[in-house]
Amino acid sequence: MSVKERIFHSFMFELVALLLLTIAVVLFTDKNALGMSGLALAISLLMWVLALDFITVLLLDIGFVVFCCFYAIVFNWLYDKARAHWLLYQFA
């Protein structure tokens, strides 16, 4: 892959993840999307920002880790299939 394509891949990976997680936060926590910025912080800060108890925040954190594992596999698999499809038609 070229440098441009690697940058595009990274950008799309992060953008799709951010969109999916923002939708999940809005649907499942009755909070606005600004609470998303707290997902990268410590559990105690998450408890304060989202106004949730420890167990709920811990489950959210575990769910986030599991989501990231599956998301990385699925996104890269789909990206590879789309890239192969695009390359097939570009050079055919």
PAVO-105218 format. One record per atom (N, C-alpha, C, O): x, y, z; residue in one letter; atom name. Coordinates in steps of 0.2 Angstrom, whole numbers, plus 5000, padded with zeros to 4 digits. Layout:
PAVO-105218
- X;Y;Z;r;a
- X;Y;Z;a;CA
...
//
This chain:
PAVO-105218
- X;Y;Z;r;a
- 5004;4994;5000;m;N
- 5000;5000;5000;m;CA
- 5004;5006;5000;m;C
- 5010;5006;5003;m;O
- 5002;5011;4997;s;N
- 5006;5018;4997;s;CA
- 5004;5021;5003;s;C
- 5000;5020;5007;s;O
- 5008;5027;5004;v;N
- 5008;5031;5010;v;CA
- 5001;5034;5010;v;C
- 4998;5034;5015;v;O
- 4999;5037;5005;k;N
- 4992;5040;5004;k;CA
- 4986;5035;5006;k;C
- 4982;5036;5010;k;O
- 4987;5029;5004;e;N
- 4982;5024;5005;e;CA
- 4982;5022;5012;e;C
- 4977;5020;5015;e;O
- 4988;5021;5015;r;N
- 4988;5020;5023;r;CA
- 4985;5025;5027;r;C
- 4982;5024;5032;r;O
- 4986;5032;5025;i;N
- 4983;5037;5028;i;CA
- 4976;5037;5028;i;C
- 4972;5038;5032;i;O
- 4973;5036;5022;f;N
- 4966;5035;5020;f;CA
- 4963;5029;5025;f;C
- 4958;5030;5028;f;O
- 4967;5024;5025;h;N
- 4964;5018;5029;h;CA
- 4964;5020;5036;h;C
- 4959;5018;5039;h;O
- 4969;5023;5039;s;N
- 4969;5025;5046;s;CA
- 4963;5030;5047;s;C
- 4960;5029;5052;s;O
- 4962;5035;5043;f;N
- 4957;5040;5044;f;CA
- 4950;5037;5044;f;C
- 4946;5038;5048;f;O
- 4949;5032;5039;m;N
- 4942;5029;5039;m;CA
- 4941;5025;5045;m;C
- 4936;5024;5047;m;O
- 4946;5021;5047;f;N
- 4946;5017;5053;f;CA
- 4944;5021;5059;f;C
- 4939;5019;5062;f;O
- 4947;5026;5060;e;N
- 4945;5030;5066;e;CA
- 4938;5034;5065;e;C
- 4934;5034;5070;e;O
- 4937;5036;5059;l;N
- 4930;5040;5058;l;CA
- 4924;5035;5059;l;C
- 4920;5037;5062;l;O
- 4925;5029;5056;v;N
- 4919;5024;5057;v;CA
- 4918;5022;5064;v;C
- 4913;5022;5066;v;O
- 4924;5021;5067;a;N
- 4924;5019;5074;a;CA
- 4921;5025;5079;a;C
- 4916;5023;5083;a;O
- 4923;5031;5077;l;N
- 4920;5036;5081;l;CA
- 4912;5037;5080;l;C
- 4908;5038;5084;l;O
- 4910;5036;5074;l;N
- 4903;5037;5072;l;CA
- 4899;5031;5075;l;C
- 4894;5032;5078;l;O
- 4902;5025;5075;l;N
- 4898;5019;5078;l;CA
- 4898;5020;5086;l;C
- 4892;5019;5089;l;O
- 4903;5022;5089;l;N
- 4903;5023;5096;l;CA
- 4899;5029;5099;l;C
- 4896;5029;5104;l;O
- 4899;5034;5095;t;N
- 4894;5040;5096;t;CA
- 4887;5038;5096;t;C
- 4883;5040;5100;t;O
- 4885;5034;5091;i;N
- 4878;5032;5091;i;CA
- 4877;5027;5096;i;C
- 4871;5028;5099;i;O
- 4881;5023;5098;a;N
- 4880;5018;5104;a;CA
- 4879;5022;5110;a;C
- 4875;5021;5114;a;O
- 4883;5027;5112;v;N
- 4883;5031;5118;v;CA
- 4876;5035;5118;v;C
- 4873;5035;5123;v;O
- 4874;5038;5113;v;N
- 4868;5041;5113;v;CA
- 4862;5037;5114;v;C
- 4857;5038;5117;v;O
- 4862;5031;5111;l;N
- 4857;5026;5111;l;CA
- 4856;5023;5118;l;C
- 4851;5022;5121;l;O
- 4862;5021;5121;f;N
- 4862;5017;5127;f;CA
- 4863;5020;5133;f;C
- 4862;5017;5139;f;O
- 4865;5027;5133;t;N
- 4866;5030;5140;t;CA
- 4862;5036;5141;t;C
- 4862;5039;5146;t;O
- 4858;5038;5136;d;N
- 4854;5044;5137;d;CA
- 4858;5050;5138;d;C
- 4855;5055;5141;d;O
- 4864;5050;5136;k;N
- 4869;5056;5137;k;CA
- 4870;5059;5130;k;C
- 4869;5055;5125;k;O
- 4872;5065;5129;n;N
- 4874;5067;5123;n;CA
- 4881;5065;5120;n;C
- 4884;5062;5124;n;O
- 4882;5066;5114;a;N
- 4888;5064;5111;a;CA
- 4895;5067;5114;a;C
- 4900;5064;5113;a;O
- 4894;5072;5118;l;N
- 4900;5075;5121;l;CA
- 4903;5070;5127;l;C
- 4909;5071;5128;l;O
- 4899;5066;5129;g;N
- 4902;5061;5134;g;CA
- 4907;5056;5130;g;C
- 4911;5053;5134;g;O
- 4907;5056;5124;m;N
- 4912;5051;5120;m;CA
- 4919;5053;5122;m;C
- 4923;5049;5122;m;O
- 4920;5060;5123;s;N
- 4927;5062;5124;s;CA
- 4930;5058;5131;s;C
- 4936;5058;5131;s;O
- 4925;5056;5135;g;N
- 4927;5053;5141;g;CA
- 4929;5046;5141;g;C
- 4932;5043;5145;g;O
- 4928;5043;5135;l;N
- 4930;5036;5134;l;CA
- 4937;5034;5135;l;C
- 4939;5029;5136;l;O
- 4941;5039;5133;a;N
- 4948;5038;5133;a;CA
- 4951;5039;5140;a;C
- 4958;5039;5141;a;O
- 4948;5042;5145;l;N
- 4950;5043;5151;l;CA
- 4949;5038;5156;l;C
- 4946;5033;5155;l;O
- 4951;5039;5162;a;N
- 4951;5034;5168;a;CA
- 4944;5033;5170;a;C
- 4939;5037;5168;a;O
- 4943;5027;5173;i;N
- 4936;5025;5175;i;CA
- 4933;5030;5180;i;C
- 4927;5032;5179;i;O
- 4937;5033;5184;s;N
- 4934;5038;5189;s;CA
- 4932;5044;5186;s;C
- 4927;5047;5188;s;O
- 4935;5046;5180;l;N
- 4933;5052;5177;l;CA
- 4927;5051;5173;l;C
- 4923;5055;5172;l;O
- 4927;5045;5170;l;N
- 4921;5042;5166;l;CA
- 4915;5042;5171;l;C
- 4909;5045;5169;l;O
- 4915;5040;5177;m;N
- 4910;5040;5182;m;CA
- 4907;5047;5183;m;C
- 4901;5048;5183;m;O
- 4912;5052;5183;w;N
- 4910;5059;5185;w;CA
- 4907;5062;5178;w;C
- 4902;5065;5179;w;O
- 4910;5061;5173;v;N
- 4907;5064;5166;v;CA
- 4901;5061;5164;v;C
- 4896;5065;5163;v;O
- 4900;5055;5165;l;N
- 4893;5052;5163;l;CA
- 4888;5051;5169;l;C
- 4883;5049;5167;l;O
- 4891;5053;5175;a;N
- 4886;5052;5180;a;CA
- 4883;5045;5181;a;C
- 4877;5044;5182;a;O
- 4888;5040;5181;l;N
- 4886;5033;5181;l;CA
- 4889;5030;5187;l;C
- 4895;5033;5189;l;O
- 4887;5024;5189;d;N
- 4890;5021;5195;d;CA
- 4896;5017;5192;d;C
- 4897;5016;5186;d;O
- 4900;5014;5197;f;N
- 4907;5010;5195;f;CA
- 4905;5004;5190;f;C
- 4909;5003;5185;f;O
- 4900;5000;5192;i;N
- 4899;4994;5189;i;CA
- 4897;4996;5181;i;C
- 4899;4992;5177;i;O
- 4893;5001;5181;t;N
- 4890;5003;5174;t;CA
- 4896;5005;5170;t;C
- 4897;5003;5164;t;O
- 4901;5009;5172;v;N
- 4906;5012;5169;v;CA
- 4911;5006;5167;v;C
- 4914;5006;5162;v;O
- 4912;5002;5172;l;N
- 4917;4996;5171;l;CA
- 4914;4992;5165;l;C
- 4918;4989;5161;l;O
- 4907;4990;5165;l;N
- 4904;4987;5159;l;CA
- 4905;4990;5153;l;C
- 4906;4987;5147;l;O
- 4904;4997;5153;l;N
- 4905;5001;5147;l;CA
- 4912;5000;5144;l;C
- 4914;5000;5138;l;O
- 4917;5001;5149;d;N
- 4924;5000;5147;d;CA
- 4926;4993;5144;d;C
- 4929;4993;5139;d;O
- 4923;4988;5147;i;N
- 4924;4981;5145;i;CA
- 4921;4980;5138;i;C
- 4924;4978;5133;i;O
- 4915;4983;5137;g;N
- 4912;4983;5131;g;CA
- 4915;4987;5125;g;C
- 4916;4985;5120;g;O
- 4918;4992;5127;f;N
- 4922;4996;5123;f;CA
- 4928;4992;5120;f;C
- 4930;4992;5114;f;O
- 4932;4989;5125;v;N
- 4938;4985;5123;v;CA
- 4936;4979;5118;v;C
- 4939;4978;5113;v;O
- 4930;4976;5120;v;N
- 4928;4970;5116;v;CA
- 4926;4973;5109;v;C
- 4927;4970;5104;v;O
- 4922;4978;5109;f;N
- 4920;4981;5102;f;CA
- 4926;4983;5098;f;C
- 4926;4982;5092;f;O
- 4932;4986;5101;c;N
- 4938;4988;5097;c;CA
- 4941;4982;5094;c;C
- 4943;4982;5089;c;O
- 4941;4976;5098;c;N
- 4944;4970;5095;c;CA
- 4940;4968;5089;c;C
- 4943;4966;5084;c;O
- 4934;4967;5090;f;N
- 4930;4965;5084;f;CA
- 4930;4970;5078;f;C
- 4930;4968;5072;f;O
- 4929;4976;5080;y;N
- 4929;4981;5075;y;CA
- 4935;4981;5071;y;C
- 4935;4982;5065;y;O
- 4941;4981;5074;a;N
- 4947;4981;5070;a;CA
- 4947;4975;5065;a;C
- 4950;4976;5059;a;O
- 4945;4969;5067;i;N
- 4945;4963;5063;i;CA
- 4940;4964;5057;i;C
- 4942;4963;5051;i;O
- 4934;4966;5059;v;N
- 4929;4967;5053;v;CA
- 4931;4973;5049;v;C
- 4930;4972;5043;v;O
- 4933;4978;5051;f;N
- 4935;4984;5047;f;CA
- 4940;4982;5042;f;C
- 4940;4984;5036;f;O
- 4946;4979;5045;n;N
- 4951;4978;5040;n;CA
- 4950;4972;5035;n;C
- 4952;4972;5030;n;O
- 4945;4967;5037;w;N
- 4943;4962;5033;w;CA
- 4939;4966;5027;w;C
- 4940;4964;5021;w;O
- 4934;4970;5029;l;N
- 4930;4973;5023;l;CA
- 4934;4978;5019;l;C
- 4933;4978;5013;l;O
- 4939;4981;5022;y;N
- 4943;4986;5018;y;CA
- 4948;4982;5013;y;C
- 4948;4984;5008;y;O
- 4950;4976;5016;d;N
- 4954;4972;5011;d;CA
- 4950;4969;5005;d;C
- 4953;4969;5000;d;O
- 4944;4967;5007;k;N
- 4940;4965;5001;k;CA
- 4938;4971;4996;k;C
- 4938;4970;4990;k;O
- 4937;4976;4999;a;N
- 4935;4982;4995;a;CA
- 4941;4984;4991;a;C
- 4940;4986;4985;a;O
- 4947;4984;4994;r;N
- 4953;4986;4990;r;CA
- 4955;4981;4985;r;C
- 4956;4983;4979;r;O
- 4954;4975;4986;a;N
- 4955;4969;4981;a;CA
- 4950;4970;4975;a;C
- 4952;4970;4969;a;O
- 4944;4972;4977;h;N
- 4939;4973;4972;h;CA
- 4940;4979;4968;h;C
- 4940;4978;4961;h;O
- 4943;4984;4971;w;N
- 4944;4990;4967;w;CA
- 4950;4989;4963;w;C
- 4951;4991;4957;w;O
- 4956;4986;4965;l;N
- 4962;4984;4961;l;CA
- 4960;4980;4955;l;C
- 4963;4980;4950;l;O
- 4956;4975;4956;l;N
- 4954;4970;4951;l;CA
- 4951;4974;4945;l;C
- 4952;4973;4939;l;O
- 4946;4979;4947;y;N
- 4943;4983;4941;y;CA
- 4947;4988;4939;y;C
- 4947;4990;4933;y;O
- 4952;4991;4943;q;N
- 4957;4996;4940;q;CA
- 4962;4993;4935;q;C
- 4963;4997;4930;q;O
- 4964;4987;4936;f;N
- 4969;4985;4932;f;CA
- 4966;4979;4927;f;C
- 4970;4976;4923;f;O
- 4960;4979;4927;a;N
- 4957;4974;4922;a;CA
- 4956;4977;4915;a;C
- 4954;4973;4911;a;O
//
